[in-house]
Amino acid sequence: MDSSQGTSACAEEQQRIEILNSHNEKLVGLLHETGSTEVVVLCHGFRSNKNDTVMKSVAAAIEKEGISAFRFDFSGNGESEGSFYFGNYNHEADDLRSVIQHFSNFNRVVPLILGHSKGGDVVLLYASKYHDISNVINLSGRYDLKKGIGERLGVHFLERLKQQGFFDVKDGTSVYRVTEESILERLNTDMHEACLKIDKDCRVLTVHGSEDEIIPVEDAREFAKIIPNHKLEIVEGADHCYTKHQSQLVTTVMEFIKTVTVKNN
């Protein structure tokens, strides 16, 4: 990754960019522009957006290194157009495809994609489907997508969906709809099978907190067992959002990104 054209950290304002996805929906993102040819793309998690603390912290660190970074809202999230769906993993992988193609059309290169939580699954799915990315960082992604649903929706969610077809879930001050189709999309997304399709030349870093209260650290170890070109980093004491471990997270991520820099120069 060549950052030789990069300017000093935060030398330019973040640029608001709109990109059309394959469904003609506007995806809104912020480009931390340094002038580098390369752009690292960052993907947020479930019910989150580009302004999540993890996204902002990592983007700022990448920018400081002289490399451009782009954080954006998936369709139905944040400022982007479209409807929010509970599952939607493959749709979001296609959103990511539209983002990468956008930068390619402007002669920019995306050498690395990074995702947190659900975004971690999305970047792995992307690598398994499109085979045009050399480096992936999975922050706290879930290995078994059949797990974690009951904790959020209640243990009888399938029975409710079969009876009603959908139900609404209150999340803080907002409400979102869960449909049978969206649940089946998640249940039928097999991360094990997907990871087996990732190219052996694609380097994958998985980072996970040892005290993750949402996705257990064992999920990270399962990824380590099946992805061939894989490195696992456990951040001791960290929760799902690295609340008290932001600096350790950023250091771990940047150490990996710098190896990419050395390798490609």
SEKEDREN-674869 format. One record per residue (C-alpha): residue number from 1; residue in one letter; x, y, z. Coordinates in pm, 1 decimal, m for minus. Example, Ala and Ser with C-alpha at 12.3 -4.5 7.8 and 13.67 -1.06 7.14 Angstrom:
// SEKEDREN-674869
+-----+------+----------+----------+----------+
|  nr | rest |     east |    north |       up |
+-----+------+----------+----------+----------+
|   1 |    A |   1230.0 |   m450.0 |    780.0 |
|   2 |    S |   1367.0 |   m106.0 |    714.0 |
+-----+------+----------+----------+----------+
// end
This chain:
// SEKEDREN-674869
+-----+------+----------+----------+----------+
|  nr | rest |     east |    north |       up |
+-----+------+----------+----------+----------+
|   1 |    M |      0.0 |      0.0 |      0.0 |
|   2 |    D |    173.4 |    314.8 |   m118.9 |
|   3 |    S |    114.8 |    617.4 |    103.8 |
|   4 |    S |    399.9 |    819.0 |    m46.7 |
|   5 |    Q |    152.1 |   1062.0 |   m202.2 |
|   6 |    G |    m28.0 |   1108.3 |    129.4 |
|   7 |    T |    m38.6 |   1443.1 |    302.1 |
|   8 |    S |     m5.2 |   1506.8 |    672.5 |
|   9 |    A |   m277.1 |   1379.3 |    904.4 |
|  10 |    C |   m616.8 |   1550.2 |    878.1 |
|  11 |    A |   m478.2 |   1798.2 |    624.8 |
|  12 |    E |   m805.0 |   1806.3 |    432.5 |
|  13 |    E |  m1167.5 |   1798.8 |    536.3 |
|  14 |    Q |  m1359.6 |   1475.8 |    509.1 |
|  15 |    Q |  m1550.4 |   1465.9 |    182.3 |
|  16 |    R |  m1917.5 |   1360.2 |    174.5 |
|  17 |    I |  m1968.0 |   1120.1 |   m114.9 |
|  18 |    E |  m2286.3 |    962.1 |   m253.5 |
|  19 |    I |  m2262.5 |    632.5 |   m443.4 |
|  20 |    L |  m2546.7 |    449.0 |   m616.9 |
|  21 |    N |  m2577.6 |     80.3 |   m531.4 |
|  22 |    S |  m2713.3 |   m187.3 |   m765.4 |
|  23 |    H |  m3069.5 |   m105.0 |   m649.9 |
|  24 |    N |  m3032.3 |    262.8 |   m745.4 |
|  25 |    E |  m3018.1 |    367.1 |   m379.2 |
|  26 |    K |  m2777.4 |    637.3 |   m263.5 |
|  27 |    L |  m2509.6 |    521.3 |    m21.6 |
|  28 |    V |  m2363.2 |    809.0 |    178.9 |
|  29 |    G |  m2008.1 |    805.8 |    309.1 |
|  30 |    L |  m1721.5 |   1022.0 |    429.1 |
|  31 |    L |  m1381.9 |   1009.9 |    259.6 |
|  32 |    H |  m1077.8 |   1085.1 |    474.1 |
|  33 |    E |   m876.2 |   1208.4 |    176.7 |
|  34 |    T |   m496.6 |   1214.3 |    195.8 |
|  35 |    G |   m419.8 |   1203.5 |   m175.1 |
|  36 |    S |   m307.5 |    840.0 |   m170.1 |
|  37 |    T |   m406.9 |    618.1 |   m461.4 |
|  38 |    E |   m529.8 |    359.1 |   m211.4 |
|  39 |    V |   m854.0 |    383.6 |    m16.7 |
|  40 |    V |   m932.1 |    157.2 |    279.0 |
|  41 |    V |  m1308.4 |     96.9 |    307.3 |
|  42 |    L |  m1469.6 |     60.1 |    651.5 |
|  43 |    C |  m1801.5 |   m117.0 |    719.8 |
|  44 |    H |  m2017.7 |    m60.1 |   1028.9 |
|  45 |    G |  m2222.4 |   m313.4 |   1224.4 |
|  46 |    F |  m2588.0 |   m391.1 |   1295.7 |
|  47 |    R |  m2812.7 |    m87.4 |   1360.5 |
|  48 |    S |  m2506.2 |    133.9 |   1340.8 |
|  49 |    N |  m2362.4 |    379.4 |   1088.3 |
|  50 |    K |  m2044.5 |    541.2 |    957.1 |
|  51 |    N |  m2016.1 |    759.4 |   1268.6 |
|  52 |    D |  m1975.8 |    465.3 |   1504.9 |
|  53 |    T |  m1683.6 |    519.1 |   1743.5 |
|  54 |    V |  m1488.8 |    221.3 |   1604.3 |
|  55 |    M |  m1530.9 |    346.1 |   1246.3 |
|  56 |    K |  m1420.4 |    699.9 |   1333.2 |
|  57 |    S |  m1121.9 |    590.7 |   1542.1 |
|  58 |    V |   m987.5 |    350.7 |   1281.3 |
|  59 |    A |  m1045.7 |    593.8 |    993.2 |
|  60 |    A |   m857.3 |    868.5 |   1176.6 |
|  61 |    A |   m561.9 |    636.4 |   1242.0 |
|  62 |    I |   m547.3 |    527.2 |    878.3 |
|  63 |    E |   m560.8 |    889.9 |    766.6 |
|  64 |    K |   m280.5 |    977.7 |   1006.1 |
|  65 |    E |    m70.0 |    711.8 |    833.8 |
|  66 |    G |   m115.9 |    902.2 |    505.1 |
|  67 |    I |   m367.5 |    657.9 |    357.3 |
|  68 |    S |   m718.6 |    756.3 |    252.0 |
|  69 |    A |  m1011.5 |    588.9 |    429.2 |
|  70 |    F |  m1380.8 |    574.8 |    344.4 |
|  71 |    R |  m1654.2 |    499.0 |    597.2 |
|  72 |    F |  m2010.8 |    473.4 |    471.3 |
|  73 |    D |  m2366.4 |    380.6 |    566.4 |
|  74 |    F |  m2509.5 |     58.2 |    428.3 |
|  75 |    S |  m2848.5 |     96.1 |    256.7 |
|  76 |    G |  m3126.9 |    147.4 |    510.6 |
|  77 |    N |  m2879.9 |    276.5 |    770.0 |
|  78 |    G |  m2761.1 |    624.7 |    865.4 |
|  79 |    E |  m2797.6 |    872.2 |    579.6 |
|  80 |    S |  m2817.5 |    612.2 |    302.6 |
|  81 |    E |  m3135.9 |    541.9 |    111.6 |
|  82 |    G |  m3326.3 |    213.3 |    124.7 |
|  83 |    S |  m3511.4 |     14.2 |    388.7 |
|  84 |    F |  m3352.6 |   m141.3 |    695.2 |
|  85 |    Y |  m3367.2 |   m522.1 |    710.4 |
|  86 |    F |  m3268.5 |   m748.0 |    998.7 |
|  87 |    G |  m3051.3 |   m984.3 |    793.4 |
|  88 |    N |  m2943.5 |   m842.6 |    457.3 |
|  89 |    Y |  m2584.2 |   m971.5 |    473.4 |
|  90 |    N |  m2555.4 |  m1042.0 |    102.2 |
|  91 |    H |  m2727.2 |   m716.4 |      9.7 |
|  92 |    E |  m2469.9 |   m530.6 |    216.8 |
|  93 |    A |  m2187.9 |   m723.3 |     48.0 |
|  94 |    D |  m2331.4 |   m594.6 |   m279.7 |
|  95 |    D |  m2339.0 |   m239.7 |   m135.5 |
|  96 |    L |  m1969.0 |   m282.1 |    m61.4 |
|  97 |    R |  m1917.6 |   m399.4 |   m419.5 |
|  98 |    S |  m2072.7 |    m73.5 |   m546.5 |
|  99 |    V |  m1841.0 |    129.3 |   m322.5 |
| 100 |    I |  m1529.2 |    m51.1 |   m440.3 |
| 101 |    Q |  m1632.0 |    m16.3 |   m805.2 |
| 102 |    H |  m1690.3 |    355.8 |   m752.0 |
| 103 |    F |  m1332.7 |    411.0 |   m641.4 |
| 104 |    S |  m1201.9 |    184.4 |   m916.3 |
| 105 |    N |  m1380.6 |    404.7 |  m1172.2 |
| 106 |    F |  m1175.0 |    697.3 |  m1041.4 |
| 107 |    N |   m847.5 |    502.0 |  m1069.8 |
| 108 |    R |   m829.2 |    445.1 |   m696.5 |
| 109 |    V |   m736.1 |    108.8 |   m545.4 |
| 110 |    V |   m904.3 |    m60.1 |   m247.6 |
| 111 |    P |   m632.6 |   m287.7 |   m104.2 |
| 112 |    L |   m811.6 |   m362.1 |    222.6 |
| 113 |    I |  m1165.8 |   m376.4 |    361.8 |
| 114 |    L |  m1250.9 |   m368.6 |    732.0 |
| 115 |    G |  m1578.4 |   m443.1 |    907.5 |
| 116 |    H |  m1696.2 |   m439.6 |   1267.6 |
| 117 |    S |  m1951.9 |   m686.8 |   1408.2 |
| 118 |    K |  m2204.4 |   m751.7 |   1128.8 |
| 119 |    G |  m1967.8 |   m557.2 |    903.9 |
| 120 |    G |  m1702.3 |   m818.1 |    984.7 |
| 121 |    D |  m1924.9 |  m1085.4 |    834.1 |
| 122 |    V |  m1998.6 |   m863.2 |    535.4 |
| 123 |    V |  m1630.3 |   m812.4 |    446.2 |
| 124 |    L |  m1567.5 |  m1187.8 |    473.9 |
| 125 |    L |  m1869.7 |  m1260.2 |    254.0 |
| 126 |    Y |  m1741.3 |  m1004.7 |      4.5 |
| 127 |    A |  m1402.3 |  m1172.3 |    m12.7 |
| 128 |    S |  m1569.7 |  m1510.0 |    m63.4 |
| 129 |    K |  m1787.6 |  m1381.1 |   m351.4 |
| 130 |    Y |  m1574.1 |  m1137.7 |   m551.4 |
| 131 |    H |  m1207.6 |  m1238.8 |   m508.0 |
| 132 |    D |  m1069.3 |   m892.3 |   m585.2 |
| 133 |    I |   m950.7 |   m796.8 |   m235.6 |
| 134 |    S |   m608.1 |   m892.8 |    m99.6 |
| 135 |    N |   m657.1 |   m799.3 |    267.0 |
| 136 |    V |   m953.8 |   m821.0 |    503.6 |
| 137 |    I |   m994.8 |   m719.1 |    868.0 |
| 138 |    N |  m1281.2 |   m878.0 |   1060.2 |
| 139 |    L |  m1348.0 |   m700.9 |   1390.4 |
| 140 |    S |  m1571.6 |   m908.8 |   1618.5 |
| 141 |    G |  m1771.7 |  m1079.6 |   1343.9 |
| 142 |    R |  m2010.2 |  m1368.1 |   1417.0 |
| 143 |    Y |  m1915.7 |  m1717.3 |   1298.7 |
| 144 |    D |  m2256.1 |  m1886.7 |   1341.7 |
| 145 |    L |  m2536.5 |  m1659.7 |   1220.9 |
| 146 |    K |  m2798.9 |  m1894.3 |   1362.2 |
| 147 |    K |  m2692.2 |  m1776.4 |   1708.0 |
| 148 |    G |  m2765.6 |  m1440.5 |   1867.3 |
| 149 |    I |  m3112.9 |  m1399.4 |   1717.8 |
| 150 |    G |  m3316.3 |  m1522.9 |   2013.1 |
| 151 |    E |  m3132.7 |  m1288.2 |   2249.7 |
| 152 |    R |  m3244.8 |   m992.2 |   2039.2 |
| 153 |    L |  m3588.7 |  m1102.8 |   1917.2 |
| 154 |    G |  m3702.4 |  m1354.9 |   2180.6 |
| 155 |    V |  m3679.9 |  m1733.2 |   2176.0 |
| 156 |    H |  m4010.4 |  m1780.8 |   1988.3 |
| 157 |    F |  m3927.1 |  m1548.0 |   1696.5 |
| 158 |    L |  m3979.8 |  m1815.4 |   1427.4 |
| 159 |    E |  m4323.3 |  m1910.5 |   1558.5 |
| 160 |    R |  m4426.0 |  m1544.2 |   1564.5 |
| 161 |    L |  m4307.0 |  m1493.7 |   1208.3 |
| 162 |    K |  m4491.2 |  m1801.8 |   1081.7 |
| 163 |    Q |  m4811.5 |  m1672.0 |   1239.2 |
| 164 |    Q |  m4782.6 |  m1305.2 |   1144.3 |
| 165 |    G |  m4521.8 |  m1288.4 |    865.0 |
| 166 |    F |  m4348.7 |   m999.9 |   1045.7 |
| 167 |    F |  m4323.5 |   m815.6 |   1376.4 |
| 168 |    D |  m4179.1 |   m485.4 |   1494.0 |
| 169 |    V |  m3892.4 |   m449.5 |   1740.6 |
| 170 |    K |  m3831.0 |   m140.1 |   1952.4 |
| 171 |    D |  m3464.9 |    m47.2 |   1967.7 |
| 172 |    G |  m3413.1 |    249.4 |   2197.0 |
| 173 |    T |  m3615.8 |    533.7 |   2048.8 |
| 174 |    S |  m3658.6 |    367.7 |   1708.0 |
| 175 |    V |  m3854.8 |     71.1 |   1574.7 |
| 176 |    Y |  m3757.7 |   m170.7 |   1299.0 |
| 177 |    R |  m3951.0 |   m447.5 |   1126.5 |
| 178 |    V |  m3839.9 |   m810.3 |   1116.0 |
| 179 |    T |  m3978.6 |  m1023.4 |    832.3 |
| 180 |    E |  m3968.6 |  m1396.5 |    775.6 |
| 181 |    E |  m3769.3 |  m1337.7 |    456.2 |
| 182 |    S |  m3501.8 |  m1136.1 |    638.9 |
| 183 |    I |  m3466.5 |  m1400.5 |    911.1 |
| 184 |    L |  m3434.7 |  m1678.8 |    654.9 |
| 185 |    E |  m3165.1 |  m1479.5 |    470.9 |
| 186 |    R |  m2958.9 |  m1468.3 |    788.6 |
| 187 |    L |  m3024.1 |  m1831.5 |    881.1 |
| 188 |    N |  m2924.7 |  m1943.2 |    531.0 |
| 189 |    T |  m2600.8 |  m1741.1 |    526.3 |
| 190 |    D |  m2333.1 |  m1997.0 |    613.0 |
| 191 |    M |  m2015.6 |  m1821.2 |    721.6 |
| 192 |    H |  m1824.9 |  m2150.6 |    741.9 |
| 193 |    E |  m1893.9 |  m2232.5 |    376.8 |
| 194 |    A |  m1828.0 |  m1873.6 |    272.3 |
| 195 |    C |  m1489.1 |  m1858.6 |    444.4 |
| 196 |    L |  m1378.6 |  m2176.9 |    271.2 |
| 197 |    K |  m1418.7 |  m1988.1 |    m58.8 |
| 198 |    I |  m1185.4 |  m1701.7 |     33.7 |
| 199 |    D |   m873.4 |  m1705.2 |   m183.8 |
| 200 |    K |   m565.6 |  m1847.0 |    m14.7 |
| 201 |    D |   m370.7 |  m1537.2 |   m117.4 |
| 202 |    C |   m615.8 |  m1311.1 |     66.8 |
| 203 |    R |   m477.6 |  m1217.8 |    409.0 |
| 204 |    V |   m738.8 |  m1204.4 |    686.0 |
| 205 |    L |   m696.3 |  m1052.6 |   1030.7 |
| 206 |    T |   m961.1 |  m1129.3 |   1294.1 |
| 207 |    V |   m964.6 |   m912.9 |   1606.6 |
| 208 |    H |  m1196.2 |   m996.4 |   1897.5 |
| 209 |    G |  m1238.2 |   m885.8 |   2256.8 |
| 210 |    S |  m1192.5 |  m1154.0 |   2521.9 |
| 211 |    E |  m1490.3 |  m1010.2 |   2715.1 |
| 212 |    D |  m1723.6 |   m959.2 |   2418.9 |
| 213 |    E |  m2073.3 |   m968.9 |   2566.4 |
| 214 |    I |  m2256.3 |   m990.1 |   2229.6 |
| 215 |    I |  m2049.2 |  m1231.9 |   2021.0 |
| 216 |    P |  m1833.7 |  m1478.0 |   2216.8 |
| 217 |    V |  m1460.5 |  m1485.3 |   2153.2 |
| 218 |    E |  m1495.9 |  m1851.6 |   2052.0 |
| 219 |    D |  m1640.9 |  m1730.1 |   1721.2 |
| 220 |    A |  m1306.4 |  m1570.1 |   1638.7 |
| 221 |    R |  m1127.0 |  m1896.8 |   1706.5 |
| 222 |    E |  m1363.2 |  m2077.0 |   1467.9 |
| 223 |    F |  m1270.9 |  m1833.7 |   1191.5 |
| 224 |    A |   m903.7 |  m1902.4 |   1266.9 |
| 225 |    K |   m957.6 |  m2275.2 |   1212.2 |
| 226 |    I |  m1094.7 |  m2249.4 |    857.3 |
| 227 |    I |   m951.0 |  m1938.1 |    688.5 |
| 228 |    P |   m615.2 |  m2041.4 |    535.2 |
| 229 |    N |   m423.4 |  m1712.6 |    536.6 |
| 230 |    H |   m540.4 |  m1595.0 |    876.7 |
| 231 |    K |   m409.8 |  m1411.7 |   1181.7 |
| 232 |    L |   m600.4 |  m1396.5 |   1510.5 |
| 233 |    E |   m559.4 |  m1120.5 |   1768.9 |
| 234 |    I |   m750.2 |  m1134.4 |   2099.5 |
| 235 |    V |   m773.4 |   m802.8 |   2284.6 |
| 236 |    E |   m775.2 |   m900.5 |   2650.9 |
| 237 |    G |  m1055.7 |   m746.0 |   2853.8 |
| 238 |    A |  m1223.7 |   m578.5 |   2556.0 |
| 239 |    D |  m1600.5 |   m577.5 |   2508.5 |
| 240 |    H |  m1783.3 |   m586.8 |   2173.7 |
| 241 |    C |  m1732.1 |   m216.8 |   2103.5 |
| 242 |    Y |  m1381.5 |   m195.8 |   2254.7 |
| 243 |    T |  m1519.7 |     72.1 |   2486.8 |
| 244 |    K |  m1210.2 |     90.9 |   2707.6 |
| 245 |    H |   m969.9 |    m58.2 |   2454.8 |
| 246 |    Q |   m992.8 |    174.0 |   2153.6 |
| 247 |    S |   m620.4 |    245.8 |   2152.2 |
| 248 |    Q |   m530.9 |   m124.8 |   2161.5 |
| 249 |    L |   m775.4 |   m195.2 |   1880.1 |
| 250 |    V |   m633.8 |     83.9 |   1665.3 |
| 251 |    T |   m275.0 |    m29.5 |   1732.6 |
| 252 |    T |   m357.0 |   m388.0 |   1631.9 |
| 253 |    V |   m532.9 |   m277.3 |   1313.7 |
| 254 |    M |   m257.4 |    m37.1 |   1213.0 |
| 255 |    E |     16.3 |   m295.3 |   1267.7 |
| 256 |    F |   m158.7 |   m516.7 |   1013.7 |
| 257 |    I |   m212.4 |   m229.3 |    769.7 |
| 258 |    K |    155.8 |   m135.8 |    792.4 |
| 259 |    T |    253.5 |   m490.2 |    692.4 |
| 260 |    V |     36.5 |   m444.8 |    387.1 |
| 261 |    T |    221.3 |   m119.9 |    319.6 |
| 262 |    V |    561.0 |   m289.4 |    343.5 |
| 263 |    K |    449.8 |   m583.5 |    129.0 |
| 264 |    N |    317.9 |   m370.8 |   m154.6 |
| 265 |    N |    590.0 |   m107.5 |   m171.6 |
+-----+------+----------+----------+----------+
// end
